Amino acid sequence: MTNAIAPGWYYAQGDPAGTHRYWDGSTWVGGPLPITAAVPNYGHQPRVGVTNLASWGARCAALLIDLAAMVLVSAGLVGLGYIVLPNLSDDTAFAFAMVGLVVIGVANVAYLGAYQGSTGFTIGKRVMKIQLVDMTSGLPPGCGAA
């Protein structure tokens, strides 16, 4: 017979006094946190086996909101380029456009990868009240997985 400990926040032997960390039922998740500190749950407690998945409608709406935000930012940058640099030759304008596309692409990857991976949220997901989480831990998945 095994003594299984239920998932939850516990003191882990070897951690500093006055701290706790999350036990998912088989392993510790994350590092020790002060007991008085807010746990990094981003709106929920980490849990094993996420079962309450967002509907496809909520996911699509969040994606459309995110795409609209990215298009607005991109269009604003293009418009700013036309205002600041109105009399460029065709070759120079093309070069600036290509650099702008790369910058916009990097910004979008950072937004969807790094920000969403570390918090589980994008603007659209916050509006739709949904979050990207790892299916086993219930925590945001990190930049690579996002």
C-alpha positions as CSV (number, residue, x, y, z in Angstrom):
1,M,0.0,0.0,0.0
2,T,1.3,3.5,-0.8
3,N,0.8,6.7,1.0
4,A,-0.1,9.0,-1.9
5,I,-0.1,12.7,-1.0
6,A,-2.8,14.7,-2.7
7,P,-1.7,17.5,-5.0
8,G,-1.4,20.9,-3.3
9,W,0.9,23.4,-1.7
10,Y,3.3,21.9,0.9
11,Y,6.6,22.6,2.6
12,A,9.4,20.6,0.8
13,Q,12.1,19.2,2.9
14,G,15.4,21.1,2.2
15,D,13.6,24.3,1.2
16,P,14.0,27.4,3.4
17,A,11.7,27.8,6.4
18,G,8.5,29.7,5.7
19,T,8.2,28.5,2.1
20,H,6.1,26.1,0.1
21,R,5.9,24.7,-3.4
22,Y,3.3,22.8,-5.4
23,W,3.2,19.0,-5.3
24,D,1.4,17.6,-8.3
25,G,0.9,14.1,-6.8
26,S,4.2,12.7,-8.1
27,T,6.8,15.5,-8.2
28,W,7.4,19.1,-7.1
29,V,6.4,21.8,-9.6
30,G,8.4,25.1,-9.6
31,G,10.6,26.4,-6.9
32,P,10.0,27.3,-3.2
33,L,7.8,30.4,-2.6
34,P,7.3,32.4,0.6
35,I,4.0,31.2,2.2
36,T,2.8,34.8,2.3
37,A,3.6,35.4,-1.4
38,A,0.9,35.0,-4.0
39,V,1.3,31.6,-5.7
40,P,1.8,31.8,-9.5
41,N,-1.5,30.4,-10.5
42,Y,-2.6,33.0,-13.1
43,G,-6.2,32.6,-12.0
44,H,-6.3,28.9,-10.9
45,Q,-4.5,26.4,-8.9
46,P,-2.2,24.0,-10.8
47,R,-3.8,20.6,-11.2
48,V,-3.0,17.3,-12.6
49,G,-5.0,16.5,-15.8
50,V,-6.7,19.6,-17.1
51,T,-10.2,18.7,-17.9
52,N,-12.1,22.0,-18.4
53,L,-11.1,22.9,-22.0
54,A,-12.1,26.1,-23.6
55,S,-14.7,25.9,-26.4
56,W,-13.7,26.2,-30.0
57,G,-15.8,29.4,-30.2
58,A,-13.9,31.0,-27.3
59,R,-10.6,29.9,-28.9
60,C,-11.5,31.3,-32.3
61,A,-12.8,34.6,-30.8
62,A,-9.5,35.0,-28.8
63,L,-7.5,34.3,-32.0
64,L,-9.5,36.9,-33.9
65,I,-9.0,39.5,-31.2
66,D,-5.2,38.7,-31.2
67,L,-5.0,39.0,-35.0
68,A,-6.9,42.3,-34.9
69,A,-4.4,43.6,-32.3
70,M,-1.4,42.5,-34.4
71,V,-2.9,43.9,-37.6
72,L,-3.6,47.3,-35.9
73,V,0.0,47.5,-34.6
74,S,1.4,46.5,-37.9
75,A,-0.7,48.9,-39.8
76,G,0.3,51.7,-37.4
77,L,3.9,51.0,-38.0
78,V,3.5,51.0,-41.8
79,G,1.5,54.3,-41.6
80,L,4.3,55.8,-39.4
81,G,6.8,54.7,-42.0
82,Y,4.9,56.5,-44.7
83,I,4.7,59.7,-42.6
84,V,8.3,59.7,-41.5
85,L,9.9,58.5,-44.8
86,P,7.5,59.8,-47.6
87,N,10.0,60.4,-50.4
88,L,12.2,57.3,-50.6
89,S,13.2,55.7,-53.8
90,D,11.5,52.4,-54.6
91,D,14.5,50.3,-53.7
92,T,15.0,52.0,-50.3
93,A,11.3,51.8,-49.5
94,F,11.3,48.1,-50.3
95,A,14.3,47.6,-48.0
96,F,12.6,49.4,-45.2
97,A,9.4,47.4,-45.8
98,M,11.4,44.1,-45.6
99,V,13.1,45.2,-42.3
100,G,9.7,46.2,-41.0
101,L,8.2,42.8,-41.8
102,V,11.0,41.1,-39.9
103,V,10.5,43.4,-36.9
104,I,6.8,42.8,-36.9
105,G,7.4,39.0,-37.2
106,V,9.8,39.0,-34.3
107,A,7.4,41.0,-32.2
108,N,4.5,38.6,-33.0
109,V,6.6,35.6,-32.1
110,A,7.7,37.3,-28.8
111,Y,4.0,38.1,-28.1
112,L,2.6,34.7,-28.9
113,G,5.6,32.7,-27.7
114,A,7.4,34.4,-24.8
115,Y,4.5,36.4,-23.3
116,Q,1.8,33.7,-23.8
117,G,4.2,31.0,-22.8
118,S,5.1,32.6,-19.5
119,T,1.7,33.9,-18.5
120,G,-0.7,31.7,-20.4
121,F,-2.5,34.7,-21.7
122,T,-2.8,37.0,-24.7
123,I,-5.1,40.0,-25.1
124,G,-7.7,37.8,-26.8
125,K,-7.4,35.1,-24.2
126,R,-7.8,37.6,-21.3
127,V,-10.9,39.0,-23.0
128,M,-12.4,35.6,-23.5
129,K,-11.3,34.5,-20.0
130,I,-9.3,31.4,-21.2
131,Q,-5.7,30.5,-20.6
132,L,-3.0,28.3,-22.2
133,V,-1.8,25.8,-19.7
134,D,0.2,22.5,-19.7
135,M,-2.2,19.6,-19.6
136,T,-0.3,17.8,-16.8
137,S,0.7,20.7,-14.4
138,G,-2.0,23.2,-15.2
139,L,0.7,25.9,-15.4
140,P,1.7,28.1,-18.4
141,P,3.8,25.9,-20.7
142,G,6.8,28.2,-21.3
143,C,8.1,29.9,-24.4
144,G,9.1,26.8,-26.3
145,A,5.9,25.0,-25.9
146,A,3.7,28.1,-26.6
